[in-house]
């Protein structure tokens, strides 16, 4: 078996995404495709080799598949691998060019056997391996010259990140029957906070004779973005363990020193992920 995290209580990512699978429809697929194209600045994926490193539900492997890519999906979680197989079976195009394997992004030899890729896509995965920097280094080695490395890594919020670490640790140690209530409680607090901020922004816009509905529209778009499901995303966020974070400049320097040029960057203002797209220059 490939590299696994020893002596830790690991969140059941695959079980969560297996439940998400029943919600996938054409609208979510189109949203995922649009998100992927926007992130890659409309980089043409037709006939390109794409590695989805940590495929989870398989939704973004599917998006790349629909955009004409030759996709290789990998995940260390057996249920995630099964979920990706089911995604391919239900919605895939040209399934003969979509390979799915169980394996770890910490396993350098396993990754080497997969070959090199035009795009290596790792959204919200490396920081759950327990060894984020080794994972990033291993993925960087799989990118072709002039290829793209896509990363999404939790933003380092210093003490706030330590609080979230404690929340995640507590979630994974509590009885399974109580976890949905815990997630609902955390989600309610986050929603109330977002509502207050959004309402304040709306009132400010109203006072300055601007459209007061824009902040609420932006909130709706955030929820619907990437084609994901707000509940399963919340479960993943509250429970996702192991948990590591990084400042944007640390990710930038690590990849710059490996011959990559930063092409796109979207930073998070809160506890979410910073998104990076790097191009391999050497």
N, C-alpha and C positions, 0 to 999 in steps of 0.2 A: 504494500500500500504506500501511497505517497506521503510526503511530509505532513504531519498533523501536529496540533498544538497539544502538548502534554500538560497534565495536572491542572487543567482549567475547565471551568464550566462554560461551554461554548453555546451561544445562542443557536436555536434551530432555524437557520435561515431558510432551508429548503422547505420545511413544513409551512412556513409563512407564505412563501411564494407559490406553493402548491395550491393553497386556498385562493390566492390572487388569480390563478389561472382561469377560473370560471368567470371572471369579470372581463376578460379580454374580448374585445369586439373590434370592428373595423375602425371605429373612432379612436380607440386607444392605439391601434396599430399605426394609424395615420399620424397621430400626435407623436408617437415614438420616432417615426421616420423624420418628421419635421424637426424634432429636437436634435436628432443625430446630424442631420444636414446643417442645421444652424450652428451646432457646436464645431463642426468641421469646415465651416464657412463654404458650404456647397462643394466640398471636395468630391470629385466623381468616384464613386465606389464600384462602378461597373467593372467586373472581372478583376477587382483588386482582392488580395488576400487580407482578411480581417480576422484578428484574434479577439474574441470576447472573453477576457480573463476574469472569471468569476461571473458566469452567465446568469445565475440566480433563476429568475422566472423564464429566461430565454427571450424576453420581449425585444431586447436590443440586438440580439443575434437575428431575430426575425426581421427587424427593421433593416439591418444590413443585407439580409438575404433578399428582401423585397426590392432593395436598391441595386441588386445585381452582383453583390460581392460573393466571393468564395469564403464561406465562414467556417471557422473552427471555434467551437464553444467548449470551454473547460470550467469545471468547478470541483472543489474538493468535497462538497456536500452531495451525498448520494441522491437525496430527494430533489435537490436542485437539478442534478443531471437528468433525473426522470422527468422533471417538469419541463426542461428544455426539449427533451425528446417529444413530449406531448405537444409542446408548442409547435415544433417542426411538423409533427403529424397532422395537427389540426389546421395550421395556417401557412405552412411553408411553401415556397416556390422553388423549383429545381433542387429538390432535397438531396440529390446526389452530390451537390457541391457544398453541402452543409454537414460538417463532421462534428460529432459531440463526444467528448472524452471526460473521464473522471481523473482529476489530477490537481496538484497544488502549484500555485505560483511561487512557492518557496522551493520547489523541486527543480533545480537548474537543469539536471539531466533530462527530466521529462519535457521541459520547455524546449531544450535544444533539439530533441527528436521531432518536434512539431515544425521546425524550420523558421524562416523569417517572414515577416508580414509587412504589408503596406500600411496597415493601421493596427495598432494594438490598443484596444479599448478596455479600460479598467475603471469603471465608475463606482466609487463607494465600496471598494473591495480591499485594497491593499491595507487600509487602516484596521481591518478586522482579522488580519492574519496572525497577529502577535509579534510580527517582525517586519514592520512596514518598509523600512529602508532596504532590506534585502529583497523584498518583493519588487520594489520599484527598480532596483538594479537589475534583477533578473528579467523583468519585462523590457527594460531599455535595450537589453542585448538582443531581443527578438525583433527589433524594428529595422527595416531595410534602410539603406541610404535614401534620403529624401522622404522617408516614410513618416507617419504621424504616431505619436504616443499621446493618448487621451487619458487623463487622470482626474478623479474627483476625490479630494482628501478633506476630512473634517478640519474645519478652521480651529486653530489654537486660540482659545479664549481665556487662557490662564486659569484663574480660580473658578470661572464658570465651567470650564471643561472638567475640572476636578469634581465639581458637583455632579455633572452628568456622568462621570465615571462611577461615582458612588451610586447614582440611580440605576445605572445599567447593571452594576455588580449586585445590587439588592434584587432587581428584577429576576436575574438568573438564579438566585438562591431561594426565591419564594415559591410556595406551592403553585403548581401549574394552574389550578382552578382559580386562583386569585389574580393571575397575571392580566386577564382582560380588564378587570376592574381597575387595576393599577394603571394600565395604559390609558383607560378612559379618563381617569383622574388627572394624569399628566397632560393628556390632550385637551381637557377642559381648561386647565390653567393656561396652556399655550394659546388656545383659541380666545380666551378672555383677554389675555395680554395683547394679542394681535388685533382684537376688536377695538380695544381702547385706543391703541395707536392709530388704527385706521380711521376711527371716528374723529379723533383729534385732527388728523390730516384733512379729513373731509370738511370739518368745520372751518379750518384755516383757509381752505380753498374757497369755501362759500363766502367767507368774510372778505376775501380779495377778488370776489366776482369771477371766480373760475369754476369749472365743472366740479361739483362736490362728489360726484359718483366715481371719479377716476380711481381713488384709493381702493374702493370696494371692487372695482373691475380688476385692478392689479392683484388683489387678494385672490379673487376667483381664478385668474389666469395662473397664479402660482400654484394653487391647489390642483388645477387640471394639467399642469405642465408635464412633459415627458411621457404622458400616457399612463402614468402610474395611478394607484388607488390610494386615497388619503389615509384610510385606516391601516392598510398593510404597510404603507410607508411609515406610519406612526409606530406600529409594532416593531418594525425593523429599527427605527431610530431609538426607541426606549430600550429595546432588548439587545441591540447589536453589541456583541462581546466576542472576542477582545476588542479594545477600543484605544486607538491612538490618534493623535492630532498633530498638525504641523502648521507653521506660519507659511504664508505664500512665498516669502523670500527664501525659506529653507528648501522648499521644493524646487524653486527656480535655480538656486545655486547648485544643488545636487545634480540636476540634469544638465545645466550649462557646463559643468565640469566633465560631463560625459559626452560632450560634443553636440548637444541639442540646443536649438534656438526656440525661444518661446514665441508661438504664433498667435495664441488666443489666451485670454485670462478673464475669468469672471469670479470676483471675490464675493464671499458671503459676509453679510453684516451681522450675522448671529451665529447660531450653533450649526448651521448647515455646512455644505461642502464648498470649497473653492475648486473651480473647474479650470483645468489646464489643457492646452493643446500644444505639444512640442513637435518640432520638425527635426529629424536627425540630419545634421549637416556634415558629419564626418563618419 
